[in-house]
């Protein structure tokens, strides 16, 4: 997702707005970072892009 600032600041902001009653790991990446990591073979990014589901629109 496009965003300004640091990854951890965005994750903290998202956690404040998403009060999940279960453990939740958030990994936030900018589109250009996802592209680089995907081409580099990052298994987490590849699984998310190839098999993930969009939860927002």
Secondary structure, DSSP 8 states (H G I E B T S, - for coil): ---SS-HHHHHHHHHHH---SS--------HHHHHHHHHTT-HHHHHHHHH------
